Amino acid sequence: MATVLYITANPHDDEKSYSMLVGKEFVQAYRSANPYDEVIHLDLYKTDIPQLDQDVFSGWGKLKEEIAFENLTEPEKMKLGRIGELLTNLLPQTNTYLLLRFGTIRIHPS
């Protein structure tokens, strides 16, 4: 069983957006062809993703200097913890597809 991460970044649904409709059709076709694979949908408009701001860059700098995570400020811990959670859940995905206007590209895992 493989896991596919399907990312959308559009505030409109498939009734108002051609790219969202194409993505929906792709996911349906993929699921039909690969019924045992898991498809995870990440909607960037509905997901809490911290902005890369001063707290994030400051926290990254401190971690690079080997300062313990526990010693970061509360905003740094909160934002970096959330970024770490997202990356931990997303990076192990095995199949990546880019749906572009001119076609679909599959990126094979190394």
C-alpha positions as CSV (number, residue, x, y, z in Angstrom):
1,M,0.0,0.0,0.0
2,A,1.3,3.4,-0.9
3,T,0.3,6.8,0.4
4,V,-0.3,9.8,-1.9
5,L,-0.4,13.3,-0.6
6,Y,-2.9,15.5,-2.5
7,I,-2.3,19.2,-1.8
8,T,-4.7,21.9,-2.8
9,A,-4.1,25.6,-2.6
10,N,-7.3,27.1,-3.8
11,P,-10.0,28.9,-1.9
12,H,-12.7,27.7,-4.3
13,D,-14.3,24.3,-4.6
14,D,-14.6,22.1,-7.7
15,E,-17.7,23.8,-8.8
16,K,-15.9,27.2,-9.2
17,S,-12.4,26.1,-10.0
18,Y,-11.3,24.1,-13.1
19,S,-8.0,23.0,-11.4
20,M,-9.9,21.7,-8.3
21,L,-12.3,19.8,-10.6
22,V,-9.3,18.3,-12.5
23,G,-7.7,17.4,-9.1
24,K,-10.9,15.8,-7.9
25,E,-11.1,13.7,-11.1
26,F,-7.5,12.7,-10.7
27,V,-8.0,11.5,-7.2
28,Q,-11.1,9.5,-8.2
29,A,-9.2,7.9,-11.1
30,Y,-6.2,7.2,-8.9
31,R,-8.4,5.5,-6.2
32,S,-10.1,3.4,-8.8
33,A,-6.7,2.2,-10.2
34,N,-5.1,1.9,-6.7
35,P,-7.8,0.8,-4.3
36,Y,-5.4,-0.2,-1.5
37,D,-3.5,3.1,-1.5
38,E,-4.2,5.8,0.9
39,V,-4.8,9.4,-0.3
40,I,-4.3,12.2,2.1
41,H,-5.8,15.6,1.2
42,L,-4.0,18.6,2.5
43,D,-6.0,21.8,1.9
44,L,-3.6,24.7,2.5
45,Y,-6.6,27.1,3.0
46,K,-8.0,25.0,5.9
47,T,-4.7,23.8,7.5
48,D,-3.0,25.7,10.3
49,I,0.5,26.4,8.8
50,P,2.6,28.9,10.6
51,Q,4.0,31.8,8.6
52,L,7.7,31.9,8.3
53,D,8.1,34.9,10.5
54,Q,10.7,36.3,13.0
55,D,9.7,33.6,15.6
56,V,10.3,30.8,13.2
57,F,13.6,32.1,11.9
58,S,14.8,32.9,15.4
59,G,13.8,29.5,16.6
60,W,15.6,27.8,13.7
61,G,18.7,29.9,14.5
62,K,18.7,28.8,18.1
63,L,18.2,25.1,17.2
64,K,21.1,25.5,14.7
65,E,23.2,26.8,17.6
66,E,22.2,23.6,19.5
67,I,19.9,25.4,22.0
68,A,17.4,22.9,23.4
69,F,13.9,23.1,22.1
70,E,12.6,23.5,25.6
71,N,14.6,26.7,25.9
72,L,12.9,28.4,23.0
73,T,10.3,31.1,23.6
74,E,6.7,29.9,23.7
75,P,5.8,31.4,20.3
76,E,9.0,29.7,18.8
77,K,8.1,26.4,20.4
78,M,4.5,26.6,19.2
79,K,5.3,27.5,15.6
80,L,8.3,25.2,15.2
81,G,6.4,22.4,16.9
82,R,3.5,22.8,14.3
83,I,6.0,22.9,11.4
84,G,7.7,19.8,12.7
85,E,4.4,18.0,13.1
86,L,3.4,18.8,9.5
87,L,6.8,17.7,8.1
88,T,6.8,14.5,10.1
89,N,3.4,13.6,8.7
90,L,4.1,14.7,5.1
91,L,7.7,13.7,4.3
92,P,7.2,9.9,4.5
93,Q,4.8,10.0,1.5
94,T,5.9,7.6,-1.2
95,N,4.1,8.9,-4.3
96,T,4.1,12.5,-5.4
97,Y,2.1,13.8,-8.4
98,L,2.2,17.3,-9.6
99,L,-1.0,18.3,-11.4
100,L,0.0,21.1,-13.8
101,R,-1.9,22.8,-16.5
102,F,0.0,20.9,-19.2
103,G,-0.2,17.5,-17.6
104,T,0.6,15.3,-14.6
105,I,4.1,14.5,-13.5
106,R,4.9,11.6,-11.2
107,I,7.9,12.0,-8.9
108,H,9.3,8.6,-7.9
109,P,10.7,8.2,-4.5
110,S,14.5,7.8,-4.3
